[in-house]
């Protein structure tokens, strides 16, 4: 049962992070266009940054879900 709670807490945290990212992109929208153009022009860096982003998402998912679960069970 705790694994299910850990998974649900992780999903909540990922949703909060995604919404925060959307707010930041809405504020800094003009800079995002030039960044995306640079990002598409460099395929090697795109792959490296994508792998780093994937690892960060997994690590943040596990860390924050464990933290949220700990806070809710106290």
C-alpha positions as CSV (number, residue, x, y, z in Angstrom):
1,X,0.0,0.0,0.0
2,X,2.8,2.4,0.7
3,X,4.2,1.9,-2.8
4,X,0.9,3.1,-4.2
5,X,1.0,6.1,-1.9
6,X,4.5,6.8,-3.0
7,X,3.6,6.6,-6.7
8,X,0.5,8.9,-6.2
9,X,2.6,11.4,-4.3
10,X,5.2,11.4,-7.0
11,X,2.6,12.0,-9.7
12,X,1.3,15.0,-7.7
13,X,4.8,16.4,-7.5
14,X,5.5,15.9,-11.2
15,X,2.2,17.7,-12.0
16,X,3.2,20.6,-9.8
17,X,6.6,20.8,-11.4
18,X,5.0,20.7,-14.9
19,X,2.6,23.5,-14.0
20,X,5.5,25.6,-12.6
21,X,7.4,25.0,-15.8
22,X,4.5,26.2,-17.9
23,X,4.2,29.4,-15.8
24,X,7.9,30.1,-16.2
25,X,7.6,29.5,-20.0
26,X,4.6,31.8,-20.1
27,X,6.5,34.6,-18.4
28,X,9.7,34.1,-20.4
29,X,8.0,33.1,-23.7
30,X,10.1,35.3,-26.0
31,X,13.3,33.7,-24.7
32,X,11.9,30.2,-25.2
33,X,11.6,30.6,-29.0
34,X,15.3,31.4,-29.5
35,X,16.3,28.6,-27.0
36,X,14.2,26.0,-29.0
37,X,15.8,27.1,-32.3
38,X,19.3,26.7,-30.7
39,X,18.2,23.4,-29.2
40,X,17.0,22.0,-32.6
41,X,20.2,23.1,-34.3
42,X,22.4,21.0,-32.0
43,X,21.3,17.4,-32.1
44,X,24.1,16.1,-29.9
45,X,23.4,18.6,-27.1
46,X,19.7,17.9,-27.5
47,X,20.3,14.2,-26.8
48,X,22.6,14.9,-23.8
49,X,20.2,17.4,-22.3
50,X,17.3,15.1,-22.9
51,X,19.0,12.3,-21.0
52,X,19.9,14.6,-18.2
53,X,16.3,15.8,-18.0
54,X,15.0,12.3,-17.9
55,X,17.4,11.4,-15.1
56,X,16.4,14.5,-13.2
57,X,12.7,13.7,-13.6
58,X,13.1,10.2,-12.2
59,X,15.3,11.4,-9.3
60,X,12.9,14.3,-8.5
61,X,9.9,11.9,-8.7
62,X,11.4,9.5,-6.2
63,X,12.8,12.2,-3.8
64,X,9.7,14.4,-3.7
65,X,7.3,11.5,-3.5
66,X,9.2,10.0,-0.6
67,X,9.2,13.5,1.0
68,X,5.4,14.0,0.5
69,X,4.7,10.5,1.7
70,X,6.7,11.2,4.8
71,X,4.9,14.5,5.5
72,X,1.5,13.0,5.0
73,X,2.1,10.0,7.3
74,X,3.4,12.1,10.2
